[in-house]
Amino acid sequence: MLRTHTCGELRRADIGREARLSGWVESIRDHGGVKFVDLRDGAGVTQIVLHDDGMLRGVNREAVISVTGTVRERSEDTVNPKRETGYVEVLADSLELLGACRAMLPFEIAESRQTREDVRLKYRYLDLRNPELRRNIELRARVISSLRARMEGLGFLEIQTPILTASSPEGARDYLVPSRKHSGKFYALPQAPQQFKQLLMVAGFDKYYQIAPCFRDEDARGDRSPGEFYQLDFEMAFAEQEDVLRVAEEVLYGVFTEFGGKDVTPPPFKRIPYAEAMLRYGTDKPDLRNPLVIRDLTEFFSNVEFPLFKGKPVRGIAADCSGKPRSFFDASLKFALEIGMKGLGYVTLTDGRLKGPIGKFLTDDRRRELIEGQELREGETLFFICDAADAVDKLSGGIRSWLGENLGLIDADAFDFCFIVDFPMYSRNPETGGYEFTHNPFSMPQGGEDALDGDPERVLAWQYDAVCNGAELASGAVRNHSPEVMKRAFEIAGYTEDELERKFGALYTAFRYGAPPHAGMAPGIDRMIMLLAGEDTIRDVTAFPLNGNAQDLMLGAPGEVTARQLREANIKVACN
């Protein structure tokens, strides 16, 4: 046995016992003939005392050693109450070097998170020794275990779906895998198990779930990893929207309560229609910890002689900015210009009167109407956002977020959940002028096939997102299980029936053999862990992530392959 105890296990009850510990040398301290080693493993750190310098010959920091000795109580002046093992130490009788370490490390383990990311990812096995990062990976394991237990407790069956599948236009670029046996043809890694889980419903499985790997060739950002990510994918037969939302509420509330350490919105979560979310919060991913609400002032300003607001939608945000210096308002204008606005007007209610550049364009009656209609209170400032119809909501949402953060309105000790519902099914492509799916092409339109006979931009879909603290955690939908509705829905988006059968033939055919109504959702596990761990990037909750340029700097992927491998895969590389 290379150890009798872990480095986080010994306590006062073990004093006098012989113990063998194995781990990494975190530090070596010389105190005048006596040397102290902090020995670390995954469970903690124990102090080792050595009187023989020869024991440490060839041992550097981060070397792996095994130590045998007697557990003894630390002297009162050397106790470390911050450690669970801080009241005892091991007096070493023997030491064995198990794995030598180079004298020069690429970075200090304890400070790895302050190191450049490219260096951290190149030496990720060292980065993962950092206790903070290790805790995130352990948290991930516990959360996934909890998710499995909760889903199975609700009667869901875990079923794995294929990784090698067919290319499918689901909104992002596919990762393609060449076929050796079928020259010129390719598999695709699944962007999601979408078609497979629907086919499982047709097959008669009532409740499916899996911790599903998904692959999308898309650019990285803080809350989205390039390459692969994982989601809690689940689907229910004979289910409607509320059935799915109730499952999501129970699972998300349970996991965030178990692991979050913060106040969590109790079920039922708010259901906010997409149009309302865009108008009130300027986004379909609202952070409800921010109490500020966007108001529509378009009609009010239609009767005001202010040229800059003529013929455009106008939004307003009221916030208590009393006591704020001029520099605060200058900073708000600077931010507005940075996000693409041409300016940021405002008025402030001071001593019962509206003061500010735009106030002079308002008559006394209009000022009174604005104060009473918007229920402005003394000291509040009403900010104005005006732009084109396709930009004003997003810009308003940006100003709302900036105000919430800079006025200290965001409750950092809360997880505030909501569902966004009633998404539009179609939108116009500005380049082609044709209609395209705005969300999930496999969704059922509200109103069924009859709804598809009118204006496509007025069709709502049974689609929904779960949002927490301004982050989209999950997307889902009631699925289209009718081949007739599916044909018509895809026709509006520009697909012929031949294309439908070629790209989604299995699903289209399966629906002709008795398909039950079904619905599902897929919470993103990486984003969930990121929120629970309080991290800003998914890479800090993933063991071996790609960098922002979709590269594995540790193993060197993507990399070149041999000419033989290319020949076997029937591929010829053409360089631009």
C-alpha positions in Angstrom: 0.0 0.0 0.0 1.3 3.4 -0.9 -0.8 5.1 1.7 -2.8 4.3 4.8 -4.5 7.7 4.9 -5.1 10.6 2.6 -3.5 14.0 3.2 -6.8 15.4 4.4 -7.7 12.6 6.8 -5.5 12.7 9.9 -6.9 14.2 13.1 -6.0 14.4 16.8 -7.6 10.9 17.3 -4.7 9.6 15.1 -1.9 10.9 17.4 0.6 8.1 18.1 -0.3 6.0 15.1 2.0 5.2 12.2 0.8 6.5 8.9 1.9 6.4 5.3 0.9 9.3 3.1 1.5 9.9 -0.6 1.1 13.0 -2.6 2.7 16.1 -4.2 5.2 18.4 -2.4 3.5 21.7 -2.1 6.2 23.5 -0.2 9.5 22.8 1.5 10.6 25.1 4.5 13.9 24.9 6.3 13.8 25.9 10.0 17.4 25.5 11.0 18.0 21.8 10.7 14.4 20.8 10.7 12.5 20.8 7.4 8.8 21.0 6.9 7.0 19.7 3.9 3.4 20.4 3.0 2.2 17.3 1.3 -0.9 17.6 -0.8 -3.3 15.2 -2.5 -6.9 15.5 -3.7 -8.2 15.3 -0.1 -6.1 18.0 1.5 -2.7 18.9 2.9 -0.7 17.5 5.8 2.5 18.9 7.3 5.5 16.5 7.3 8.5 17.0 9.6 11.9 15.7 8.6 15.2 15.8 10.7 17.3 14.1 8.0 18.2 16.4 5.1 19.1 13.3 3.1 15.5 12.3 2.8 14.8 15.2 0.5 17.7 14.5 -1.9 16.3 15.0 -5.5 12.9 16.2 -4.2 11.5 19.4 -5.6 8.2 21.1 -5.2 5.4 19.2 -7.0 7.4 16.0 -6.9 5.4 12.9 -5.9 6.6 11.3 -2.7 5.5 8.7 -0.2 6.2 9.3 3.5 6.0 6.9 6.5 6.0 8.2 10.0 4.3 8.8 13.3 1.4 11.2 13.8 2.0 13.7 16.5 0.3 16.8 17.9 1.6 20.2 16.7 3.0 22.6 19.2 0.6 25.4 20.1 2.5 28.0 18.2 2.5 26.0 14.9 -1.2 25.0 14.8 -2.9 26.0 11.5 -6.7 26.2 12.3 -7.5 26.9 8.7 -6.7 23.3 7.8 -8.6 20.3 9.0 -5.3 18.6 9.5 -3.8 21.7 11.0 -3.5 20.3 14.6 -1.3 17.3 13.7 1.8 16.6 11.7 3.7 13.4 10.7 7.3 12.9 11.9 8.9 11.1 9.0 10.8 7.9 9.4 11.3 7.2 5.7 10.6 9.0 2.4 10.4 7.5 -1.1 10.5 9.5 -4.3 7.7 8.2 -6.5 7.7 10.8 -9.3 10.4 13.4 -9.8 9.5 16.9 -10.9 11.5 19.5 -12.9 13.0 22.2 -10.8 11.4 25.0 -12.9 7.6 25.0 -13.1 5.7 26.9 -15.9 3.8 28.7 -13.2 3.1 28.5 -9.5 0.3 26.1 -8.8 -1.4 28.3 -6.2 -1.3 31.3 -8.7 -2.2 29.4 -11.8 -5.4 31.3 -12.3 -3.5 34.5 -12.7 -1.3 33.0 -15.4 -2.0 33.6 -19.1 -4.7 31.2 -20.4 -2.6 29.8 -23.2 0.0 28.7 -20.7 -2.6 27.3 -18.3 -4.2 25.2 -21.1 -0.9 23.9 -22.4 0.0 22.6 -18.9 -3.6 21.9 -17.9 -2.6 18.9 -15.8 -0.7 21.3 -13.6 -3.5 23.9 -13.7 -5.9 21.3 -12.4 -3.8 20.9 -9.3 -4.9 24.3 -8.2 -7.4 23.6 -5.4 -10.0 26.2 -6.7 -10.1 24.6 -10.1 -10.1 21.1 -8.6 -13.2 22.1 -6.5 -15.0 23.2 -9.7 -14.4 19.8 -11.4 -15.5 18.0 -8.2 -18.6 20.2 -8.1 -19.3 19.3 -11.7 -19.2 15.6 -10.8 -21.6 16.0 -7.9 -24.0 18.1 -9.8 -24.2 15.6 -12.7 -24.7 12.8 -10.1 -27.5 14.8 -8.6 -29.1 15.5 -11.9 -29.1 11.8 -12.7 -30.7 10.9 -9.4 -33.4 13.6 -9.8 -34.3 12.5 -13.4 -34.5 8.9 -12.5 -36.6 9.8 -9.4 -39.0 11.4 -11.8 -39.2 8.2 -13.9 -36.9 9.1 -16.7 -34.8 6.4 -18.4 -31.2 7.2 -19.4 -30.5 6.2 -23.1 -27.4 7.0 -25.0 -27.8 8.2 -28.6 -25.2 8.0 -31.4 -22.2 10.2 -31.7 -21.6 9.4 -35.4 -24.7 10.5 -37.3 -25.9 12.4 -40.3 -25.4 16.1 -41.0 -28.5 18.2 -40.1 -29.1 21.9 -40.5 -29.8 22.8 -36.9 -28.5 26.4 -36.7 -24.7 25.9 -36.3 -21.9 24.4 -38.4 -21.4 20.6 -38.1 -18.2 18.8 -37.2 -17.7 16.4 -40.1 -16.1 13.0 -40.0 -15.0 11.3 -43.3 -16.1 7.8 -43.9 -13.3 5.3 -44.8 -15.8 2.7 -46.1 -18.0 5.0 -48.1 -15.8 7.2 -50.3 -16.8 10.9 -50.5 -19.3 10.6 -47.7 -19.3 12.0 -44.2 -20.7 11.5 -40.7 -21.4 14.5 -38.5 -21.1 14.8 -34.8 -24.5 15.6 -33.3 -25.2 19.3 -32.6 -27.9 17.8 -30.2 -29.7 14.4 -29.9 -32.8 16.2 -31.3 -34.0 13.7 -33.9 -32.9 10.6 -31.9 -34.9 11.6 -28.8 -38.0 12.3 -30.9 -37.6 9.0 -32.5 -37.4 7.4 -29.0 -40.8 8.9 -28.3 -42.2 7.4 -31.5 -40.6 4.1 -30.3 -42.7 4.2 -27.2 -40.3 5.3 -24.5 -42.3 7.7 -22.3 -39.5 9.6 -20.5 -35.9 9.7 -21.9 -32.9 11.6 -20.6 -29.1 11.6 -21.0 -26.1 13.7 -20.1 -25.6 14.4 -23.8 -22.4 15.6 -25.5 -23.1 18.1 -28.3 -20.8 19.3 -30.9 -21.0 22.6 -32.8 -18.3 24.3 -34.8 -18.9 27.8 -33.5 -16.9 30.6 -32.0 -16.2 30.7 -28.3 -17.4 33.2 -25.7 -17.4 33.2 -21.9 -20.6 31.2 -21.5 -20.1 29.0 -24.6 -17.3 26.6 -25.3 -16.2 25.9 -28.9 -16.3 22.3 -30.0 -18.2 20.3 -27.4 -20.5 21.0 -24.5 -22.9 18.9 -22.4 -26.6 19.2 -21.7 -29.2 17.5 -19.6 -31.3 16.3 -22.6 -34.8 15.1 -21.8 -38.0 14.3 -23.7 -41.5 13.3 -22.6 -44.3 11.6 -24.5 -47.9 12.6 -24.1 -46.7 15.9 -22.7 -47.5 19.6 -23.2 -45.4 22.7 -22.4 -46.4 22.9 -18.7 -45.5 19.3 -18.1 -41.9 20.0 -19.3 -41.7 23.3 -17.4 -42.7 21.6 -14.1 -40.0 19.0 -14.5 -37.4 21.7 -15.2 -38.6 23.7 -12.2 -38.2 20.7 -9.9 -34.8 19.7 -11.2 -33.3 23.2 -11.5 -34.6 24.4 -8.2 -33.4 21.2 -6.5 -29.9 21.4 -7.9 -29.4 25.1 -7.4 -30.7 24.8 -3.8 -28.4 21.9 -3.1 -25.2 23.4 -4.5 -25.8 27.1 -4.9 -25.5 28.5 -1.4 -27.8 31.4 -2.4 -31.5 32.2 -2.5 -33.2 30.4 -5.3 -36.5 31.4 -7.0 -39.1 28.9 -5.7 -41.4 27.3 -8.2 -43.4 28.2 -10.1 -41.0 30.3 -12.1 -42.4 33.3 -13.9 -43.6 32.7 -17.5 -42.7 35.7 -19.6 -43.8 35.9 -23.2 -40.9 36.7 -25.6 -42.5 40.0 -26.8 -42.9 41.2 -23.2 -39.4 40.2 -22.3 -38.0 42.2 -25.3 -40.0 45.2 -24.4 -39.6 45.2 -20.6 -36.0 43.9 -20.4 -34.5 44.4 -23.8 -33.5 40.8 -24.1 -34.9 37.3 -24.1 -32.4 36.4 -21.4 -33.5 38.9 -18.6 -31.6 39.2 -15.3 -34.6 39.5 -13.0 -32.3 40.4 -10.1 -32.2 43.8 -11.7 -35.5 45.6 -10.7 -35.3 48.2 -13.5 -38.0 47.9 -16.2 -38.1 49.4 -19.7 -41.1 51.5 -20.6 -42.5 52.1 -24.1 -42.6 55.9 -24.7 -43.2 55.8 -28.4 -46.8 57.1 -28.3 -45.9 59.8 -25.7 -43.2 61.3 -28.0 -45.3 61.0 -31.1 -46.9 64.3 -29.9 -43.7 66.0 -28.8 -41.7 68.2 -31.2 -38.4 66.6 -30.7 -36.8 65.9 -34.1 -34.4 63.1 -32.9 -37.3 61.0 -31.7 -39.6 61.5 -34.7 -40.9 58.4 -36.4 -38.8 56.0 -34.3 -39.7 53.8 -31.2 -38.7 55.4 -27.9 -38.0 53.5 -24.7 -37.5 54.9 -21.2 -35.8 53.5 -18.0 -36.4 55.2 -14.7 -33.7 54.8 -12.0 -32.9 56.5 -8.7 -29.7 58.3 -9.4 -30.0 60.8 -6.6 -26.6 61.9 -5.3 -24.8 60.7 -8.3 -22.1 63.1 -9.6 -21.9 64.4 -13.2 -19.2 61.8 -13.9 -21.8 59.0 -13.5 -24.0 60.5 -16.3 -20.9 61.0 -18.4 -20.0 57.4 -18.0 -23.5 56.3 -19.0 -23.2 58.3 -22.2 -19.8 56.8 -22.9 -21.3 53.3 -22.5 -24.2 54.2 -24.7 -21.9 55.3 -27.5 -19.8 52.1 -27.1 -22.8 49.9 -27.8 -23.9 51.8 -30.9 -26.2 54.5 -29.6 -25.9 58.0 -31.0 -26.5 59.5 -27.6 -28.4 59.0 -24.3 -31.0 61.6 -23.3 -32.4 61.9 -19.8 -34.4 64.1 -17.4 -34.3 64.1 -13.6 -37.2 64.9 -11.3 -35.7 67.6 -8.9 -37.9 69.7 -6.6 -41.0 68.5 -8.5 -39.6 69.6 -11.9 -38.1 67.7 -14.8 -34.5 69.0 -15.4 -32.4 67.9 -18.3 -31.7 68.7 -22.0 -34.9 67.0 -23.3 -37.1 68.7 -20.6 -37.1 72.0 -22.6 -38.9 70.3 -25.5 -41.8 69.4 -23.2 -44.8 71.6 -22.4 -46.0 71.9 -18.8 -48.8 69.5 -19.5 -46.5 67.0 -21.2 -44.1 67.2 -18.2 -46.9 66.5 -15.8 -48.1 63.6 -18.0 -44.6 62.1 -18.1 -44.2 62.4 -14.3 -47.6 60.9 -13.5 -47.7 58.3 -16.3 -44.2 56.9 -15.4 -44.8 57.4 -11.6 -41.5 59.2 -11.3 -40.3 59.9 -7.7 -38.1 62.7 -6.5 -34.5 62.2 -7.4 -35.3 59.6 -10.2 -33.8 60.0 -13.6 -35.6 58.8 -16.7 -33.2 57.7 -19.4 -34.4 57.7 -23.1 -33.3 55.3 -25.8 -34.4 55.8 -29.4 -33.3 53.9 -32.5 -34.6 51.8 -35.3 -37.2 49.2 -34.5 -34.8 46.3 -34.9 -32.2 47.8 -32.6 -34.0 49.8 -29.9 -34.9 46.8 -27.6 -31.3 45.4 -27.5 -29.9 48.9 -26.9 -32.4 49.5 -24.1 -31.4 46.2 -22.6 -27.8 47.2 -22.6 -28.6 50.5 -20.8 -30.8 48.6 -18.3 -27.9 46.2 -17.5 -25.4 49.0 -17.2 -27.6 51.0 -14.8 -28.4 47.9 -12.7 -24.7 47.1 -12.3 -23.4 50.6 -11.7 -26.2 51.5 -9.3 -25.6 48.4 -7.3 -29.1 47.0 -7.8 -28.0 43.3 -8.6 -28.5 40.9 -5.7 -25.3 38.8 -5.9 -26.8 36.3 -3.4 -29.7 35.1 -5.5 -30.5 32.8 -8.4 -33.5 34.3 -10.1 -35.2 32.0 -12.6 -37.9 32.5 -15.3 -39.2 30.9 -18.4 -39.4 32.8 -21.7 -42.3 31.5 -23.7 -44.2 32.2 -26.9 -41.3 32.7 -29.2 -42.0 33.7 -32.8 -41.6 30.7 -35.1 -40.2 32.6 -38.1 -38.3 35.7 -38.9 -37.2 37.3 -42.2 -33.6 36.8 -43.3 -32.4 40.3 -44.0 -30.1 39.1 -46.9 -32.5 36.8 -48.8 -35.8 38.2 -47.7 -37.1 34.7 -47.1 -38.4 33.3 -43.9 -36.3 31.1 -41.6 -36.8 29.4 -38.2 -36.0 31.7 -35.3 -35.5 28.9 -32.7 -36.0 25.2 -33.3 -37.3 23.9 -36.6 -38.9 20.9 -35.0 -41.3 22.9 -32.9 -45.1 22.8 -33.1 -46.7 26.1 -34.1 -49.3 27.4 -31.7 -52.7 26.7 -33.4 -51.3 23.8 -35.4 -51.5 23.8 -39.2 -54.2 26.5 -39.4 -51.8 29.0 -37.9 -49.4 28.5 -40.8 -51.9 29.9 -43.3 -51.5 33.5 -42.2 -48.5 35.9 -41.8 -45.5 33.7 -40.9 -44.1 36.5 -38.7 -47.2 36.4 -36.5 -46.9 32.6 -35.9 -45.9 31.7 -32.3 -44.3 28.4 -31.5 -44.5 26.2 -28.5 -41.0 27.0 -27.6 -39.5 28.1 -24.2 -36.2 28.9 -22.6 -35.1 28.7 -19.0 -33.2 31.7 -17.9 -31.2 32.4 -14.7 -29.5 35.6 -13.8 -29.4 36.8 -17.4 -28.0 33.5 -18.7 -29.9 31.1 -20.9 -29.7 27.7 -19.2 -32.1 25.7 -21.4 -34.1 25.6 -24.5 -37.0 23.4 -25.3 -40.2 23.0 -27.3 -43.4 21.0 -27.8 -42.4 19.1 -30.9 -44.1 18.9 -34.2 -45.3 15.3 -34.4 -47.5 15.6 -37.5 -46.0 15.0 -41.0 -48.5 17.3 -42.6 -47.7 20.2 -40.2 -44.0 19.4 -40.5 -44.2 19.6 -44.3 -46.0 23.0 -44.2 -43.7 24.4 -41.5 -40.6 23.6 -43.5 -42.1 24.8 -46.7 -42.5 28.3 -45.3 -38.8 28.2 -44.4 -37.9 27.3 -48.0 -37.6 23.5 -47.9 -39.1 21.4 -50.6 -40.6 18.1 -49.6 -37.7 16.3 -51.4 -35.3 18.3 -49.2 -37.3 17.5 -46.1 -37.2 13.8 -46.9 -33.5 13.9 -47.7 -32.4 15.8 -44.6 -35.0 14.6 -42.0 -36.3 11.5 -43.7 -36.2 9.3 -40.6 -38.3 11.7 -38.6 -40.7 12.6 -41.4 -41.3 8.9 -42.1 -41.6 7.9 -38.4 -44.4 10.4 -37.9 -46.5 8.3 -40.3 -46.3 5.3 -38.0 -48.1 6.7 -35.0 -46.2 9.5 -33.2 -47.4 10.6 -29.8 -47.5 14.3 -28.8 -44.1 15.0 -27.1 -42.1 17.8 -25.7 -38.7 18.3 -24.1 -35.9 20.5 -23.0 -32.1 20.6 -22.6 -30.5 22.5 -19.8 -26.8 23.3 -20.4 -24.7 21.6 -17.8 -21.6 23.7 -18.4 -23.5 27.0 -17.9 -25.2 25.5 -14.9 -21.9 24.6 -13.2 -20.4 28.0 -14.2 -23.2 29.8 -12.3 -23.0 27.5 -9.3 -19.3 27.9 -9.1 -19.4 31.6 -9.5 -17.1 31.6 -12.5 -17.1 33.9 -15.5 -16.0 31.3 -18.1 -17.0 27.8 -18.9 -13.3 26.9 -19.3 -12.9 27.1 -15.5 -15.5 24.4 -15.0 -14.3 22.0 -17.7 -11.4 19.6 -17.2 -9.8 19.8 -20.6 -11.4 22.7 -22.6 -10.4 24.0 -26.0 -9.1 27.6 -26.0 -11.1 30.5 -27.6 -9.7 29.6 -31.0 -11.0 26.0 -30.7 -7.5 24.5 -30.1 -6.3 21.9 -27.6 -2.9 23.4 -26.8 -2.0 20.5 -24.6 -2.4 17.7 -27.1 -2.0 19.8 -30.2 -5.5 19.5 -31.8 -6.5 20.1 -34.5 -3.3 18.7 -36.0 -2.0 17.3 -39.2 -2.4 13.6 -40.1 -0.3 11.3 -42.2 -0.8 10.8 -46.0 -1.8 7.3 -45.3 -4.6 8.4 -43.0 -5.8 10.8 -45.6 -5.8 8.1 -48.3 -7.8 5.7 -46.0 -10.4 8.4 -45.4 -10.6 9.2 -49.1 -9.6 12.8 -48.5 -7.3 15.1 -50.5 -6.3 18.3 -48.8 -6.5 21.4 -50.9 -4.6 24.4 -49.5 -5.8 28.0 -50.4 
